[in-house]
Amino acid sequence: MAIVVRETILVVDDTPDTLEVLERNLSGQGYRVYTASSANEALRTLDAAPVDLVITDYKMPGVSGLDLIRHVRENFRDTEVVMITGFASIEGAVEAIKGGAEEYLSKPFTDDELAGAVQRALSKLNQRRAGQQAAEAAETPYGLMGASESMRKVAVTLMKAAATKSTVLITGESGTGKELVARAIHYYSPRASGPFIPINCGGIPEGLLESELFGHVKGAFTGATESRAGFFQTAEGGTIFLDEISELSLPLQVKLLRVLQDKEVCMVGATRPNKVDVKIIAATNKDLQGMVKSGGFREDLFFRLNIITISLPPLRERGDDILLLTHHFAAKLAQEFGKPVPQFSERALQALQNYDWPGNVRELENIIHRIVVMTDAPLIDITDLPSLMRYSATREYGLDRTLADVEADHIQRVLASVSGNKTTAARVLGIDRKTLREKLKHYRINN
């Protein structure tokens, strides 16, 4: 019966007898085996052919096994390493593992011990590959990622929304990717060749917002020395994205309602409206229905916006998507900064999954960004993560903490999650910037 060739293994040892025994043993198990009698020869093999696993001796003339491990770890992210040595010691084992070896075997070892070490190392490699493939398969339209059921539903709804002229309302917590979804809808729609104009309704002073949205004619107000088109006219034939739609004042809500009803805008100071052909996508991190009940948002405008709704789930409810996004951001940012792609220990991955993520995907990307820039180790452990993700005996939540302590701690956590951005932190906390400033002063929180 023919032997099925499995993974490729490179065996490196300066002892010919050891090379011969290992080659015969591993070939008999169905592996494709290369051999090298020195680290330099091994490097030439690695450059010439793809290798899944390197089994290297510890002490060799010239370039040592440890140097070879480091080279593999920093240049071949899809290759695992097992170290073998006839000079076994705890220090050597620790050094090998720190260097990046998955397994450490001391001579003499049995066939079963060798087979077990090889299987464990290749199993980790295959698991990582499966995770990377899942991440690629989980990439939904326009860079959105997620294998969770909730994100698959988002992708399906997104594509349906792109195929229609209907208004779309995107809801979700801050940092969940609402603008990314809006861009995906636009670029998968028949309007893809037209402009995509994103507007942050909460970032433009109320006195200027009407003119910015609808334009103005010359002389409409002091300083209007010439007529200027607004964002709606600029988005002609394309899509306008109104983020933080809940921040619109009631008078502006009336004007937007007219745009939705009549497909025309009236510039500030003009006497006649102009027709516009624009797809409108709105987004909010607030409960618009609740605002309708409290009188903060017009009911008729809500119904006009709420034709197709896409609700983005918070990151903490997306399960293994956290790991997919972690590996995705690590690979992307490592390439951007010209650094090796870091690997994450099981403890680090568990901590990332257990974290509450108040800043959602934006917070995760910021954290991976800092890790890639600041950490040189090939393996990211829990000690490399922000302190908020690590256990602290002094920070554990007990029933003896005052409400003020809990509030101050939560404010600090949210600020850290959004890189100190007070506007975003206030939005996440559900308060305005003035209230946040007062609380920072009250609790003496430096930011």
C-alpha positions as CSV (number, residue, x, y, z in Angstrom):
1,M,0.0,0.0,0.0
2,A,1.4,3.4,-0.9
3,I,2.4,5.7,1.9
4,V,0.5,9.1,2.0
5,V,3.1,11.9,2.2
6,R,2.2,14.2,5.1
7,E,3.9,17.3,6.4
8,T,7.5,18.3,5.6
9,I,10.1,18.0,8.3
10,L,13.7,19.4,8.3
11,V,16.0,17.5,10.7
12,V,19.2,19.4,11.7
13,D,22.0,17.7,13.6
14,D,25.8,17.6,13.2
15,T,25.9,13.8,14.0
16,P,25.4,11.7,10.9
17,D,24.1,8.7,12.8
18,T,21.4,10.8,14.5
19,L,20.3,12.3,11.1
20,E,20.0,8.8,9.6
21,V,17.9,7.4,12.5
22,L,15.6,10.4,12.6
23,E,15.2,10.4,8.8
24,R,14.3,6.7,8.7
25,N,11.9,7.0,11.6
26,L,10.0,10.0,10.3
27,S,9.9,8.8,6.7
28,G,8.4,5.6,8.0
29,Q,5.6,7.6,9.5
30,G,4.8,9.2,6.1
31,Y,6.5,12.5,6.6
32,R,8.6,14.1,3.8
33,V,12.0,14.6,5.5
34,Y,15.0,16.9,4.6
35,T,18.2,16.7,6.6
36,A,21.0,19.2,7.3
37,S,24.2,18.7,9.2
38,S,24.6,22.4,10.2
39,A,22.4,25.4,10.8
40,N,23.8,27.1,7.7
41,E,22.8,24.1,5.5
42,A,19.4,24.2,7.2
43,L,19.0,27.9,6.3
44,R,19.6,27.1,2.7
45,T,17.0,24.4,2.8
46,L,14.4,26.7,4.4
47,D,15.0,29.3,1.7
48,A,14.6,26.7,-1.0
49,A,11.5,24.7,0.1
50,P,8.5,25.1,2.4
51,V,9.0,23.3,5.7
52,D,6.3,22.6,8.3
53,L,8.5,21.5,11.2
54,V,12.2,22.0,12.1
55,I,13.8,19.5,14.5
56,T,17.2,20.8,15.5
57,D,20.0,19.9,17.8
58,Y,20.8,22.3,20.6
59,K,24.6,22.5,20.3
60,M,26.2,22.6,16.9
61,P,29.4,24.2,15.6
62,G,29.0,27.7,14.2
63,V,25.4,28.9,14.3
64,S,23.7,27.2,17.2
65,G,20.3,25.5,17.4
66,L,19.0,28.4,19.5
67,D,20.1,30.9,16.8
68,L,18.4,28.7,14.2
69,I,15.1,28.7,16.3
70,R,15.2,32.4,16.5
71,H,15.7,32.7,12.8
72,V,12.8,30.4,12.0
73,R,10.5,32.2,14.5
74,E,11.3,35.7,13.0
75,N,11.3,34.7,9.3
76,F,9.0,31.7,8.9
77,R,5.7,32.2,10.7
78,D,4.2,29.0,9.2
79,T,7.0,26.7,10.6
80,E,7.1,25.0,14.0
81,V,10.3,24.0,15.9
82,V,11.3,21.0,18.1
83,M,14.7,21.1,19.9
84,I,16.7,18.0,20.8
85,T,19.8,17.8,22.8
86,G,22.2,15.5,24.5
87,F,23.0,18.1,27.1
88,A,19.7,18.3,28.9
89,S,19.2,21.0,31.6
90,I,16.4,23.0,32.9
91,E,18.1,26.2,31.8
92,G,18.5,24.8,28.3
93,A,14.8,23.8,28.1
94,V,13.7,27.2,29.4
95,E,16.0,29.0,26.8
96,A,14.7,26.8,24.0
97,I,11.0,27.4,24.9
98,K,11.6,31.2,25.3
99,G,13.3,31.2,21.9
100,G,10.2,29.7,20.3
101,A,10.6,25.9,20.3
102,E,7.3,24.2,20.7
103,E,8.8,21.0,22.2
104,Y,12.1,20.1,23.9
105,L,13.5,16.5,23.8
106,S,16.6,15.2,25.6
107,K,18.7,12.4,24.2
108,P,18.2,9.5,24.3
109,F,14.5,9.6,23.6
110,T,12.1,6.8,22.5
111,D,10.3,6.6,19.2
112,D,7.1,7.3,21.0
113,E,8.5,10.4,22.6
114,L,9.7,11.7,19.3
115,A,6.3,10.9,17.6
116,G,4.4,12.6,20.4
117,A,6.6,15.7,20.2
118,V,6.2,15.9,16.4
119,Q,2.4,15.4,16.6
120,R,1.9,18.0,19.2
121,A,4.0,20.6,17.3
122,L,2.2,19.9,14.0
123,S,-1.1,19.9,15.8
124,K,-0.5,23.5,17.0
125,L,0.6,24.5,13.5
126,N,-2.5,23.0,11.9
127,Q,-4.8,24.6,14.5
128,R,-3.2,28.0,13.7
129,R,-3.6,27.4,10.0
130,A,-7.2,26.5,10.5
131,G,-7.7,29.7,12.5
132,Q,-6.1,31.8,9.7
133,Q,-8.2,30.0,7.1
134,A,-11.3,30.6,9.2
135,A,-10.4,34.2,9.5
136,E,-10.1,34.5,5.7
137,A,-13.4,32.6,5.2
138,A,-15.0,34.8,7.9
139,E,-14.2,38.0,6.0
140,T,-17.6,39.4,5.0
141,P,-18.1,42.2,2.4
142,Y,-15.7,45.2,2.4
143,G,-13.4,44.0,5.1
144,L,-16.0,43.1,7.7
145,M,-14.9,40.0,9.6
146,G,-16.8,37.4,11.7
147,A,-17.7,33.8,11.7
148,S,-20.4,34.2,14.4
149,E,-24.0,33.7,13.5
150,S,-24.8,37.4,14.3
151,M,-22.2,38.7,11.9
152,R,-23.3,36.3,9.1
153,K,-26.8,37.8,9.5
154,V,-25.3,41.2,9.2
155,A,-23.6,40.2,6.0
156,V,-26.8,38.9,4.5
157,T,-28.8,42.0,5.4
158,L,-26.0,44.2,4.2
159,M,-26.1,42.7,0.7
160,K,-29.9,43.0,0.5
161,A,-29.7,46.7,1.7
162,A,-27.0,47.4,-1.0
163,A,-29.3,46.1,-3.7
164,T,-32.2,48.5,-2.9
165,K,-32.6,52.3,-2.9
166,S,-34.2,52.1,0.6
167,T,-32.9,54.1,3.6
168,V,-30.8,52.1,6.0
169,L,-30.5,52.5,9.8
170,I,-27.4,51.0,11.4
171,T,-27.5,50.6,15.2
172,G,-24.8,49.4,17.6
173,E,-22.5,50.4,20.4
174,S,-19.6,52.7,19.7
175,G,-16.7,50.9,18.0
176,T,-18.7,48.1,16.5
177,G,-18.0,49.2,12.9
178,K,-21.1,51.1,11.8
179,E,-19.2,53.2,9.2
180,L,-17.5,50.1,7.8
181,V,-21.0,48.6,7.2
182,A,-22.2,51.8,5.6
183,R,-19.2,51.8,3.2
184,A,-19.8,48.1,2.4
185,I,-23.4,48.9,1.5
186,H,-22.3,51.7,-0.8
187,Y,-19.5,49.9,-2.6
188,Y,-21.7,46.8,-3.1
189,S,-24.5,48.9,-4.5
190,P,-25.2,50.2,-8.0
191,R,-24.0,53.6,-6.6
192,A,-20.4,52.3,-6.0
193,S,-19.0,54.6,-8.7
194,G,-20.6,57.6,-7.0
195,P,-19.3,59.5,-3.9
196,F,-19.5,58.2,-0.3
197,I,-19.9,61.1,2.0
198,P,-19.6,60.4,5.8
199,I,-20.9,63.0,8.2
200,N,-20.6,63.0,12.0
201,C,-23.7,64.8,13.1
202,G,-22.4,65.1,16.6
203,G,-19.1,66.6,15.5
204,I,-20.4,69.7,13.7
205,P,-21.7,72.7,15.8
206,E,-25.5,72.9,15.5
207,G,-25.3,76.5,14.1
208,L,-23.3,75.2,11.1
209,L,-24.8,71.8,10.6
210,E,-27.8,73.0,8.4
211,S,-25.5,74.9,6.1
212,E,-23.0,72.0,5.9
213,L,-25.7,69.5,5.1
214,F,-27.9,71.5,2.7
215,G,-25.6,74.3,1.5
216,H,-26.2,78.0,1.4
217,V,-26.6,80.8,-1.1
218,K,-24.5,84.0,-1.2
219,G,-25.7,86.5,1.5
220,A,-27.7,83.9,3.4
221,F,-25.9,84.9,6.6
222,T,-22.9,87.0,7.8
223,G,-19.8,85.6,6.2
224,A,-21.6,83.8,3.3
225,T,-19.7,85.6,0.6
226,E,-20.4,83.0,-2.0
227,S,-22.9,80.2,-2.6
228,R,-21.7,76.7,-1.5
229,A,-23.2,73.3,-2.0
230,G,-23.8,71.1,1.0
231,F,-23.0,67.5,1.7
232,F,-26.3,66.3,0.1
233,Q,-25.4,68.0,-3.2
234,T,-21.8,66.7,-3.0
235,A,-23.2,63.1,-2.5
236,E,-25.3,63.3,-5.7
237,G,-25.5,59.9,-7.4
238,G,-23.9,58.3,-4.4
239,T,-24.4,57.7,-0.6
240,I,-24.5,60.0,2.4
241,F,-23.8,58.5,5.8
242,L,-25.3,60.4,8.7
243,D,-23.5,59.0,11.8
244,E,-24.8,59.9,15.3
245,I,-28.2,60.8,13.7
246,S,-29.6,61.1,17.3
247,E,-27.6,64.3,17.7
248,L,-29.7,66.2,15.2
249,S,-31.8,69.0,16.7
250,L,-35.6,68.8,16.3
251,P,-35.6,71.6,13.7
252,L,-33.0,69.8,11.6
253,Q,-34.9,66.6,11.9
254,V,-37.8,68.3,10.2
255,K,-35.6,69.4,7.3
256,L,-34.1,65.9,7.0
257,L,-37.6,64.4,7.0
258,R,-38.5,66.6,4.0
259,V,-35.4,65.4,2.1
260,L,-36.5,61.8,2.7
261,Q,-40.1,62.5,1.6
262,D,-39.5,64.8,-1.3
263,K,-36.0,63.9,-2.5
264,E,-35.0,67.5,-2.5
265,V,-33.0,70.0,-0.4
266,C,-33.4,73.7,0.2
267,M,-30.2,75.6,0.6
268,V,-30.0,78.1,3.5
269,G,-31.2,81.4,2.1
270,A,-32.7,79.9,-1.1
271,T,-36.4,80.2,-2.1
272,R,-36.6,77.1,-4.2
273,P,-35.5,73.5,-3.4
274,N,-33.3,71.3,-5.6
275,K,-33.8,67.7,-6.4
276,V,-31.1,65.3,-5.1
277,D,-30.5,61.6,-5.9
278,V,-28.8,60.3,-2.8
279,K,-29.1,57.1,-0.8
280,I,-29.2,57.8,2.9
281,I,-27.7,55.6,5.6
282,A,-28.0,56.7,9.2
283,A,-26.3,55.3,12.3
284,T,-26.7,55.6,16.0
285,N,-25.5,54.1,19.2
286,K,-28.5,55.3,21.1
287,D,-32.1,53.9,21.5
288,L,-34.0,56.0,19.0
289,Q,-37.3,54.4,20.0
290,G,-36.7,55.5,23.5
291,M,-35.8,59.0,22.3
292,V,-39.1,59.0,20.4
293,K,-41.0,58.2,23.5
294,S,-39.2,60.9,25.5
295,G,-39.7,63.5,22.7
296,G,-36.0,63.7,21.7
297,F,-36.5,62.3,18.3
298,R,-39.4,62.7,15.8
299,E,-41.5,59.6,15.3
300,D,-42.1,60.2,11.6
301,L,-38.4,60.6,10.9
302,F,-37.7,57.4,12.9
303,F,-40.1,55.5,10.7
304,R,-38.6,57.0,7.5
305,L,-35.1,55.9,8.6
306,N,-36.1,52.6,10.0
307,I,-36.9,50.8,6.7
308,I,-34.0,48.5,6.7
309,T,-32.2,48.1,10.1
310,I,-28.8,46.5,10.6
311,S,-28.0,45.9,14.3
312,L,-24.3,45.3,15.0
313,P,-23.6,43.0,17.9
314,P,-21.1,44.2,20.6
315,L,-17.7,42.4,20.4
316,R,-18.3,40.7,23.8
317,E,-21.2,38.7,22.3
318,R,-19.3,37.6,19.2
319,G,-17.5,34.6,20.7
320,D,-14.5,33.4,18.7
321,D,-14.7,36.4,16.4
322,I,-12.5,38.1,19.0
323,L,-9.7,35.6,18.2
324,L,-10.3,35.9,14.4
325,L,-10.0,39.7,14.7
326,T,-7.0,39.5,17.0
327,H,-5.0,37.4,14.4
328,H,-6.3,39.6,11.6
329,F,-5.1,42.9,13.2
330,A,-1.8,41.3,14.3
331,A,-1.0,40.2,10.8
332,K,-2.1,43.5,9.2
333,L,-0.3,45.7,11.6
334,A,2.9,43.6,11.6
335,Q,3.0,43.9,7.8
336,E,2.4,47.7,8.1
337,F,5.3,48.2,10.5
338,G,7.6,45.6,8.9
339,K,7.7,43.3,12.0
340,P,7.2,39.6,12.4
341,V,3.6,38.5,13.0
342,P,3.4,37.9,16.8
343,Q,1.8,34.7,18.2
344,F,-0.4,34.7,21.2
345,S,-0.2,32.4,24.2
346,E,-3.3,30.5,25.3
347,R,-3.5,32.6,28.5
348,A,-3.4,35.8,26.4
349,L,-6.1,34.6,24.1
350,Q,-8.3,33.6,27.0
351,A,-7.8,37.0,28.6
352,L,-8.8,38.7,25.4
353,Q,-12.0,36.6,25.2
354,N,-12.9,37.2,28.8
355,Y,-12.6,41.0,28.6
356,D,-15.8,43.0,28.3
357,W,-14.7,45.3,25.4
358,P,-16.6,48.5,26.1
359,G,-14.8,50.1,23.0
360,N,-15.6,47.0,20.9
361,V,-13.7,46.3,17.7
362,R,-12.0,49.8,17.7
363,E,-10.7,49.1,21.2
364,L,-9.3,45.7,20.1
365,E,-7.5,47.1,17.1
366,N,-6.0,49.9,19.3
367,I,-4.7,47.3,21.8
368,I,-3.2,45.0,19.1
369,H,-1.7,48.2,17.5
370,R,0.1,49.0,20.8
371,I,1.2,45.4,21.2
372,V,2.7,45.2,17.7
373,V,4.6,48.5,18.1
374,M,5.8,48.0,21.7
375,T,6.5,44.3,22.0
376,D,9.5,42.6,20.4
377,A,8.9,39.1,21.8
378,P,7.6,36.5,19.2
379,L,5.1,35.2,21.7
380,I,2.6,37.6,23.3
381,D,1.7,36.5,26.8
382,I,-0.9,37.9,29.3
383,T,1.8,40.1,30.8
384,D,1.9,42.0,27.5
385,L,-1.8,42.9,27.6
386,P,-3.1,46.1,29.2
387,S,-3.4,46.0,33.0
388,L,-7.2,46.1,32.8
389,M,-7.2,42.6,31.3
390,R,-4.9,41.1,33.9
391,Y,-5.9,39.8,37.4
392,S,-5.3,42.3,40.2
393,A,-6.0,41.4,43.8
394,T,-6.5,45.1,44.6
395,R,-8.9,45.6,41.8
396,E,-11.2,42.6,42.2
397,Y,-14.8,43.7,42.5
398,G,-16.1,43.0,46.0
399,L,-19.3,43.9,47.7
400,D,-17.4,46.2,50.1
401,R,-16.7,48.8,47.3
402,T,-18.6,52.0,47.3
403,L,-20.7,53.1,44.3
404,A,-18.2,56.0,43.8
405,D,-15.3,53.6,43.6
406,V,-17.1,51.5,41.0
407,E,-18.0,54.5,39.0
408,A,-14.5,56.0,39.0
409,D,-13.0,52.6,38.0
410,H,-15.5,52.2,35.2
411,I,-14.8,55.7,33.8
412,Q,-11.1,54.9,33.8
413,R,-11.7,51.6,32.0
414,V,-13.8,53.2,29.3
415,L,-11.2,56.0,28.8
416,A,-8.4,53.5,28.5
417,S,-10.5,51.5,26.0
418,V,-10.9,54.5,23.7
419,S,-7.3,55.8,24.0
420,G,-8.3,58.7,26.2
421,N,-10.8,60.2,23.7
422,K,-13.3,62.1,26.0
423,T,-15.9,62.6,23.3
424,T,-16.0,58.8,22.5
425,A,-15.8,58.0,26.2
426,A,-18.8,60.2,27.0
427,R,-20.8,58.5,24.3
428,V,-19.9,55.1,25.6
429,L,-20.9,56.1,29.1
430,G,-24.1,57.7,28.0
431,I,-23.3,61.2,29.3
432,D,-22.2,64.5,27.7
433,R,-18.7,65.8,27.7
434,K,-19.4,68.4,30.4
435,T,-20.7,65.7,32.8
436,L,-17.6,63.6,32.0
437,R,-15.3,66.5,32.7
438,E,-17.0,67.1,36.1
439,K,-16.6,63.5,37.0
440,L,-13.0,63.4,36.0
441,K,-12.4,66.5,38.2
442,H,-14.5,65.0,41.1
443,Y,-12.6,61.7,41.1
444,R,-9.3,63.3,40.3
445,I,-8.8,61.2,37.3
446,N,-5.9,62.4,35.1
447,N,-6.4,62.0,31.4
